[in-house]
């Protein structure tokens, strides 16, 4: 009798699961029908992809990859749909819609950013500046952080920029003397992490001469972020569990480090010591004064990890890509550096303003290789994009990687041509936004470009660098875009 009851219970459970599955399928069809009039791949392609995914545990489900969305943009036009089960994402490369949505605060960041709050159950970026979706919460943080990025404060960082860049020059001198080859990306990672640690948190790491677990931890977190955000089935595969544990441990290391540095700074502030108005001080102020709850502590660590990673990774990748392009296409930028900097060791803030062509080179680097490949927003209400009615309730994905490589926006888009950004050249109309646009644009963009200018000016002032033949020029998408080869160069002293 008991066995019979168990049998009926099992049958009833299977029936309920079948009804739920059928209801979900009907719900998916209902959602898809709302957006079927929008250009995009036929729905059966997504079904086939899911069938293959279910059959092969080694196949990755990539939601939005910078290396595939450009193909879709060329085929389907200024707006196209992507189905992920019942989720609908629109790829948008229409300048008017880009302006309307990114320049307004009424379009919040979408659920993708919620997935970046945690990685495999371990808190990662939490509700920091990048991931905060509530506008009021974000705005409060942004106002508190603004003083650490004011032009007056940034001027005072020139000494630190020069000092850290000089350590890189010293390392390159040793490499040039030994006639060795080196991966420029690794060196750029070290110098940019040194800079952010010193000017943002008051800590000397000297990674060019000392080993540290931080570069590996950051790389592991970013790689884990890519899998976690784009492959919904990644955690289900036993072969990935060892890597997932590595990601969790890397997250814990960064947050533990942040807790230590925050505690040391709070102690100094409590003792009445003079402390800089840097990012760390602003992070502490963001949680208020006096007794801090566990929630406040976690909130401070969210922004610590956000700035620690964002302040290092993107600038390092830009510098590596810039080195790669200048090695492939020598430009008169070296003459400008000689005219402005000459043989002096310290570069001043005023010198940066005179390095006009170098600014064009850095902007052109970001056009072809925007280190942050895209951003996304929720569309809460219906709107019209490029003459197509878009029902509300979906997400829109904007990619400067795509718009920067489309012929309709830039002639011969794959040609590296800094003159596109000549002061007298027409300004790109909402198709060039490597630091995003509007109120949620990157707070540290001026910081990053000052640092990049100092490093590149010193590099061009003192060294010739040649790419080692046979390496790949492919782009590796690990949440940020980086040169897959690492930019392997031979470095030689310049003969002035």
Phi and psi in degrees as a GROMACS rama.xvg file:
@    title "Ramachandran Plot"
@    xaxis  label "Phi"
@    yaxis  label "Psi"
@TYPE xy
-64.7178  -40.9739  UNK-2
-62.7834  -38.3272  UNK-3
-65.9673  -40.5328  UNK-4
-64.7962  -39.5632  UNK-5
-62.7889  -38.1313  UNK-6
-63.4885  -47.0998  UNK-7
-63.5194  -38.6406  UNK-8
-62.711  -40.6413  UNK-9
-65.7044  -42.7576  UNK-10
-61.6517  -42.3626  UNK-11
-64.7166  -39.3548  UNK-12
-64.1182  -44.0806  UNK-13
-61.1791  -40.5617  UNK-14
-61.8777  -44.7063  UNK-15
-62.4516  -40.4853  UNK-16
-64.3945  -39.4181  UNK-17
-64.4648  -43.8707  UNK-18
-63.559  -41.5584  UNK-19
-63.5829  -42.4486  UNK-20
-64.0518  -43.1756  UNK-21
-62.9069  -41.8258  UNK-22
-62.9437  -39.1805  UNK-23
-66.3705  -40  UNK-24
-62.2539  -41.1298  UNK-25
-66.5862  -36.3306  UNK-26
-64.8846  -43.1876  UNK-27
-59.7424  -44.5919  UNK-28
-62.7836  -39.5808  UNK-29
-61.7508  -45.4349  UNK-30
-63.4254  -45.7239  UNK-31
-62.7894  -37.6929  UNK-32
-62.8695  -29.3739  UNK-33
-66.7305  -26.9646  UNK-34
-116.074  4.92848  UNK-35
-64.72  -19.9  UNK-36
-77.6836  -10.5274  UNK-37
-84.5917  137.079  UNK-38
-56.8104  151.741  UNK-39
158.791  170.838  UNK-40
-59.5252  145.482  UNK-41
-56.5561  149.222  UNK-42
-60.4707  -31.1161  UNK-43
-65.1963  -21.914  UNK-44
-64.8262  -37.9807  UNK-45
-70.219  -37.2182  UNK-46
-62.4427  -45.83  UNK-47
-61.633  -39.3818  UNK-48
-62.5154  -42.0025  UNK-49
-68.4899  -35.0725  UNK-50
-64.84  -44.8375  UNK-51
-62.858  -40.734  UNK-52
-61.019  -42.383  UNK-53
-66.6064  -30.5743  UNK-54
-84.9193  -26.3451  UNK-55
-127.395  109.946  UNK-56
-70.6988  -10.4322  UNK-57
-91.5251  -4.7069  UNK-58
-85.9159  131.186  UNK-59
-92.8839  140.884  UNK-60
-95.4153  109.887  UNK-61
-102.702  118.756  UNK-62
-74.81  -60.4037  UNK-63
-135.218  111.793  UNK-64
-114.949  134.771  UNK-65
-61.0344  -22.6127  UNK-66
-87.9434  -3.82542  UNK-67
-116.655  -29.3121  UNK-68
-67.4822  -26.8545  UNK-69
-66.7954  -34.8013  UNK-70
-65.0927  -44.0147  UNK-71
-64.2311  -38.9509  UNK-72
-62.0947  -38.9107  UNK-73
-69.7572  -36.058  UNK-74
-80.3557  -43.7478  UNK-75
-104.8  -8.73647  UNK-76
96.7943  -159.265  UNK-77
-69.4398  -18.317  UNK-78
-148.652  133.819  UNK-79
-148.583  157.666  UNK-80
-101.995  152.684  UNK-81
-132.732  125.101  UNK-82
-98.2019  130.259  UNK-83
-126.881  92.1552  UNK-84
54.021  -118.57  UNK-85
-92.6002  1.75122  UNK-86
-87.0128  141.705  UNK-87
-122.317  123.667  UNK-88
-118.437  134.085  UNK-89
-106.089  125.946  UNK-90
-82.8902  123.292  UNK-91
-121.403  122.634  UNK-92
-130.059  36.7146  UNK-93
-98.5281  116.295  UNK-94
-56.7965  -39.3249  UNK-95
-64.1417  -43.7092  UNK-96
-68.5872  -36.732  UNK-97
-59.2777  -45.035  UNK-98
-62.5159  -47.9427  UNK-99
-59.9272  -45.1589  UNK-100
-85.5421  -48.5477  UNK-101
-73.4339  -27.6406  UNK-102
-83.1077  -4.50778  UNK-103
-110.075  148.365  UNK-104
-89.0298  -2.8788  UNK-105
-85.1128  -3.1527  UNK-106
-109.629  99.1791  UNK-107
-73.9539  160.871  UNK-108
-61.7471  146.827  UNK-109
-89.6588  -172.411  UNK-110
-67.6224  -15.5401  UNK-111
-56.5474  -40.5022  UNK-112
-69.9283  -25.5057  UNK-113
-65.197  -34.1761  UNK-114
-68.6969  -21.0838  UNK-115
-82.5081  -9.73904  UNK-116
-63.5683  -37.5557  UNK-117
-131.796  149.484  UNK-118
-119.942  112.006  UNK-119
52.7696  42.7771  UNK-120
87.1255  -6.09354  UNK-121
-104.08  128.062  UNK-122
-59.2249  133.555  UNK-123
-120.941  -90.4515  UNK-124
-89.8871  -10.8584  UNK-125
52.1979  -127.272  UNK-126
-114.873  42.14  UNK-127
-74.0661  -172.574  UNK-128
-58.3501  -37.1362  UNK-129
-74.8652  -39.1327  UNK-130
-99.4941  -14.0763  UNK-131
-60.0271  123.865  UNK-132
-98.0537  -26.1662  UNK-133
-75.964  124.389  UNK-134
-63.4201  -40.7303  UNK-135
-64.3616  -42.5513  UNK-136
-64.015  -43.2199  UNK-137
-64.5571  -45.5061  UNK-138
-61.8426  -39.1916  UNK-139
-62.3014  -43.7307  UNK-140
-63.107  -44.2863  UNK-141
-62.0725  -43.4217  UNK-142
-62.8499  -36.7975  UNK-143
-70.053  -36.0734  UNK-144
-79.7539  -22.033  UNK-145
-50.9169  -43.0453  UNK-146
-58.3952  -30.0257  UNK-147
-73.0357  -7.40323  UNK-148
-126.398  18.2355  UNK-149
-69.818  154.904  UNK-150
-61.099  -36.43  UNK-151
-63.7891  -44.029  UNK-152
-69.0351  -39.633  UNK-153
-62.755  -35.6331  UNK-154
-57.127  -37.6211  UNK-155
-72.411  -7.12306  UNK-156
-90.783  -4.40112  UNK-157
-58.9787  -35.8178  UNK-158
-61.1498  -44.0322  UNK-159
-67.5908  -41.22  UNK-160
-59.1149  -46.2715  UNK-161
-64.1072  -43.0783  UNK-162
-61.901  -47.3076  UNK-163
-69.0745  -37.2971  UNK-164
-65.3934  -34.4956  UNK-165
-63.9932  -35.4459  UNK-166
-65.3379  -35.7032  UNK-167
-65.8208  -41.3099  UNK-168
-62.6978  -37.9011  UNK-169
-63.5833  -41.0477  UNK-170
-65.1771  -42.4669  UNK-171
-67.0197  -31.1941  UNK-172
-61.8883  -44.0252  UNK-173
-62.3037  -40.3837  UNK-174
-66.3104  -43.0706  UNK-175
-64.9828  -40.0775  UNK-176
-63.7372  -35.8162  UNK-177
-87.1438  -2.16992  UNK-178
55.3404  34.4946  UNK-179
-89.2706  168.017  UNK-180
-103.152  152.388  UNK-181
-146.651  149.563  UNK-182
-86.1548  111.333  UNK-183
-64.1711  -32.6227  UNK-184
-60.3819  -41.3081  UNK-185
-61.7026  -43.3483  UNK-186
-65.9079  -41.6706  UNK-187
-65.2555  -36.3792  UNK-188
-60.4308  -40.6756  UNK-189
-66.5289  -46.6396  UNK-190
-69.5337  -38.8728  UNK-191
-71.4343  -33.2437  UNK-192
-70.5594  -35.8965  UNK-193
-60.0769  -43.8548  UNK-194
-63.6886  -50.5326  UNK-195
-65.7212  -36.4211  UNK-196
-64.4635  -39.8589  UNK-197
-77.1548  -53.4936  UNK-198
-80.2089  -23.4799  UNK-199
-95.7881  -32.1073  UNK-200
-127.484  -1.04249  UNK-201
69.4766  29.5906  UNK-202
-121.24  133.491  UNK-203
-93.4286  118.217  UNK-204
-103.35  -38.5403  UNK-205
51.1525  57.9303  UNK-206
-70.262  -17.4359  UNK-207
-72.0712  -18.5791  UNK-208
-121.505  -11.8139  UNK-209
-126.053  147.307  UNK-210
-80.9296  152.607  UNK-211
-155.449  147.209  UNK-212
-80.127  -8.72982  UNK-213
-66.1528  -46.4984  UNK-214
-57.4296  -42.8203  UNK-215
-66.4236  -39.281  UNK-216
-63.747  -42.9704  UNK-217
-63.6325  -45.4585  UNK-218
-60.7096  -41.671  UNK-219
-65.3153  -42.8214  UNK-220
-62.1371  -43.5767  UNK-221
-66.2923  -40.558  UNK-222
-65.5048  -42.4278  UNK-223
-63.8611  -37.8773  UNK-224
-60.539  -41.0697  UNK-225
-63.3554  -47.8822  UNK-226
-64.6188  -44.3851  UNK-227
-63.8973  -39.0181  UNK-228
-79.531  -27.0394  UNK-229
-110.937  -19.2264  UNK-230
-119.927  100.906  UNK-231
-69.4309  -14.2372  UNK-232
-107.008  6.99648  UNK-233
-60.2193  -40.9234  UNK-234
-69.912  -19.0423  UNK-235
-81.1294  -11.2145  UNK-236
-94.2684  116.075  UNK-237
-54.907  -30.2729  UNK-238
-66.4919  -16.4845  UNK-239
-95.5819  -7.10289  UNK-240
-64.612  -35.1945  UNK-241
-64.292  -44.0292  UNK-242
-64.9665  -39.1494  UNK-243
-59.7373  -40.2764  UNK-244
-63.7619  -36.4964  UNK-245
-63.185  -40.4978  UNK-246
-64.3276  -45.6972  UNK-247
-60.1517  -41.9724  UNK-248
-66.1257  -37.6807  UNK-249
-64.7651  -42.1879  UNK-250
-60.2506  -44.1949  UNK-251
-63.4625  -39.1842  UNK-252
-60.9674  -46.7172  UNK-253
-64.1862  -43.13  UNK-254
-71.8977  -35.2512  UNK-255
-64.6076  -41.3608  UNK-256
-62.4379  -44.9652  UNK-257
-59.187  -43.0214  UNK-258
-60.8909  -39.6994  UNK-259
-66.0749  -47.454  UNK-260
-68.1938  -36.0409  UNK-261
-65.1887  -43.0934  UNK-262
-61.6297  -43.3031  UNK-263
-63.5792  -40.8265  UNK-264
-69.4239  -41.3098  UNK-265
-61.9265  -37.4717  UNK-266
-63.9272  -43.2487  UNK-267
-63.6244  -41.5503  UNK-268
-65.6784  -39.5134  UNK-269
-66.8924  -27.8789  UNK-270
-86.6935  3.55749  UNK-271
78.2285  14.8171  UNK-272
-73.8259  152.951  UNK-273
-72.6678  125.467  UNK-274
-126.436  148.159  UNK-275
-70.1995  154.968  UNK-276
-84.0348  54.3758  UNK-277
-92.5483  -173.132  UNK-278
-61.3543  -39.3316  UNK-279
-62.8013  -43.4582  UNK-280
-63.0709  -39.4846  UNK-281
-68.9298  -35.769  UNK-282
-60.8577  -43.5641  UNK-283
-65.1924  -40.7606  UNK-284
-65.3887  -28.7682  UNK-285
-63.7755  -22.981  UNK-286
-99.4261  5.66534  UNK-287
87.5896  -177.398  UNK-288
-110.182  164.413  UNK-289
79.2635  -146.185  UNK-290
-64.8082  132.655  UNK-291
-116.02  131.825  UNK-292
-78.1099  169.347  UNK-293
-59.4218  -35.8909  UNK-294
-63.062  -41.9352  UNK-295
-64.3011  -41.3183  UNK-296
-61.217  -44.6435  UNK-297
-64.1556  -36.7014  UNK-298
-63.6203  -42.4225  UNK-299
-63.5954  -40.621  UNK-300
-67.0581  -31.7379  UNK-301
-57.3409  -47.6841  UNK-302
-74.1237  -30.0861  UNK-303
-59.754  -51.8962  UNK-304
-63.411  -39.2697  UNK-305
-58.4084  -51.1565  UNK-306
-73.1194  -34.8707  UNK-307
-62.0131  -41.7685  UNK-308
-81.5909  -50.8551  UNK-309
-64.223  -33.9119  UNK-310
-73.6319  -13.5412  UNK-311
-108.689  -51.6913  UNK-312
-63.6259  -51.9313  UNK-313
-66.8618  -41.6528  UNK-314
-66.7882  -39.8427  UNK-315
-60.7987  -43.2588  UNK-316
-65.6156  -41.3284  UNK-317
-60.6038  -45.4309  UNK-318
-62.1212  -39.5703  UNK-319
-66.9748  -44.2947  UNK-320
-63.1432  -40.2844  UNK-321
-63.1085  -43.6654  UNK-322
-59.7986  -42.8748  UNK-323
-60.4591  -46.7631  UNK-324
-69.999  -38.8649  UNK-325
-68.0994  -30.1294  UNK-326
-71.9285  -33.4486  UNK-327
-80.1642  -33.1731  UNK-328
-134.042  82.812  UNK-329
-57.8938  137.571  UNK-330
-128.3  171.438  UNK-331
-72.7349  4.03108  UNK-332
-58.1843  -31.3574  UNK-333
-63.9382  -37.8455  UNK-334
-64.4834  -39.6348  UNK-335
-62.785  -42.0496  UNK-336
-61.7481  -43.082  UNK-337
-62.0953  -40.3462  UNK-338
-68.9502  -39.2548  UNK-339
-85.888  -44.5595  UNK-340
-94.261  -36.3701  UNK-341
63.3733  -132.102  UNK-342
-108.603  8.65605  UNK-343
-73.3074  152.807  UNK-344
-86.5949  -41.1311  UNK-345
-95.2738  127.678  UNK-346
-93.2656  131.57  UNK-347
-93.0598  166.087  UNK-348
-61.8451  -38.3678  UNK-349
-66.7059  -32.759  UNK-350
-59.3597  -38.4895  UNK-351
-60.017  -38.3314  UNK-352
-66.8334  -24.0741  UNK-353
-89.16  -9.8786  UNK-354
-85.8831  67.1059  UNK-355
-69.5084  -46.28  UNK-356
-68.2467  -34.746  UNK-357
-62.6414  -36.9449  UNK-358
-59.9729  -42.0627  UNK-359
-63.0009  -40.0664  UNK-360
-62.4997  -44.197  UNK-361
-66.874  -37.8255  UNK-362
-66.7801  -41.5321  UNK-363
-65.9714  -34.9622  UNK-364
-59.6586  -44.072  UNK-365
-72.3084  -22.7111  UNK-366
-67.2759  -46.9436  UNK-367
-80.9308  -34.6075  UNK-368
-128.081  66.7045  UNK-369
-65.9361  120.996  UNK-370
-67.9013  -28.0974  UNK-371
-100.764  106.347  UNK-372
-71.3147  -13.2634  UNK-373
179.315  172.662  UNK-374
-143.706  162.396  UNK-375
-140.353  153.485  UNK-376
-138.709  151.874  UNK-377
-81.0884  146.709  UNK-378
-112.275  92.8488  UNK-379
-72.6636  -24.4519  UNK-380
-127.541  162.325  UNK-381
-62.1105  147.027  UNK-382
-156.314  172.386  UNK-383
-113.566  127.12  UNK-384
-123.458  121.288  UNK-385
52.9421  38.8508  UNK-386
80.6362  4.17424  UNK-387
-109.389  128.867  UNK-388
-73.0135  126.697  UNK-389
-114.604  113.976  UNK-390
-66.1331  143.661  UNK-391
-68.039  163.971  UNK-392
104.954  1.03215  UNK-393
-111.085  178.812  UNK-394
-111.535  147.9  UNK-395
-114.466  132.452  UNK-396
-109.832  127.727  UNK-397
-116.886  128.238  UNK-398
-127.678  111.155  UNK-399
-65.9059  -22.2967  UNK-400
-62.8726  -42.4075  UNK-401
-69.8859  -54.7407  UNK-402
-63.7816  -31.5805  UNK-403
-69.74  -15.8958  UNK-404
-115.295  14.619  UNK-405
-97.8966  132.934  UNK-406
-60.5023  -31.45  UNK-407
-69.1208  -17.3054  UNK-408
-105.822  -34.6898  UNK-409
-136.26  120.746  UNK-410
-64.2074  136.817  UNK-411
46.7477  62.8977  UNK-412
-61.7897  -25.1803  UNK-413
-87.4003  -1.78703  UNK-414
-84.9051  127.374  UNK-415
-78.0242  107.679  UNK-416
-138.689  93.481  UNK-417
-61.6936  -19.5852  UNK-418
-65.7452  -12.7636  UNK-419
-58.418  -27.0481  UNK-420
-109.792  23.9002  UNK-421
-58.9732  143.746  UNK-422
-53.296  -28.5737  UNK-423
-93.5768  -4.09829  UNK-424
-76.1331  152.066  UNK-425
-59.2732  139.28  UNK-426
-79.9558  134.658  UNK-427
-59.1063  136.8  UNK-428
-96.7605  94.146  UNK-429
52.9036  38.0933  UNK-430
-129.405  1.83144  UNK-431
-128.059  106.049  UNK-432
-150.595  65.6269  UNK-433
-63.8236  -19.855  UNK-434
-110.873  22.9617  UNK-435
67.0684  -172.087  UNK-436
-138.305  162.464  UNK-437
73.5685  -159.595  UNK-438
-63.0979  -25.9327  UNK-439
-97.7405  19.4254  UNK-440
-68.1202  162.834  UNK-441
-64.0571  124.18  UNK-442
-66.4999  -31.0848  UNK-443
-97.2862  18.6337  UNK-444
-64.9664  -39.8327  UNK-445
-67.4559  -40.6105  UNK-446
-55.7462  -49.0833  UNK-447
-64.0005  -41.8141  UNK-448
-74.6768  -31.4356  UNK-449
-63.3694  -46.7498  UNK-450
-61.0733  -45.5845  UNK-451
-62.2657  -39.4673  UNK-452
-63.5797  -45.0044  UNK-453
-61.3349  -47.9791  UNK-454
-64.3961  -47.1488  UNK-455
-67.9372  -37.4086  UNK-456
-62.9877  -44.1642  UNK-457
-66.8834  -38.1741  UNK-458
-63.6425  -45.7816  UNK-459
-70.4849  -29.7852  UNK-460
-65.4919  -33.4172  UNK-461
-118.474  -18.3867  UNK-462
-133.542  150.892  UNK-463
-102.718  138.244  UNK-464
-132.417  137.082  UNK-465
-126.225  133.612  UNK-466
-69.7877  135.837  UNK-467
-71.5229  127.225  UNK-468
-61.1318  151.426  UNK-469
91.768  -5.29456  UNK-470
-83.6803  159.696  UNK-471
-81.7023  147.768  UNK-472
-108.685  21.5038  UNK-473
-70.3425  159.484  UNK-474
-105.288  133.913  UNK-475
-100.927  123.364  UNK-476
-98.9095  102.562  UNK-477
-122.176  47.4291  UNK-478
89.5014  -46.3021  UNK-479
-110.019  163.263  UNK-480
-97.144  131.691  UNK-481
-138.467  156.027  UNK-482
-69.7358  124.963  UNK-483
-62.5206  -35.4406  UNK-484
-76.3137  -17.0463  UNK-485
81.4547  1.50655  UNK-486
57.7337  75.7108  UNK-487
-79.3243  119.333  UNK-488
-128.314  153.212  UNK-489
-100.741  136.829  UNK-490
-118.415  134.283  UNK-491
-132.882  149.619  UNK-492
-66.5511  142.309  UNK-493
-76.153  143.91  UNK-494
-98.84  102.242  UNK-495
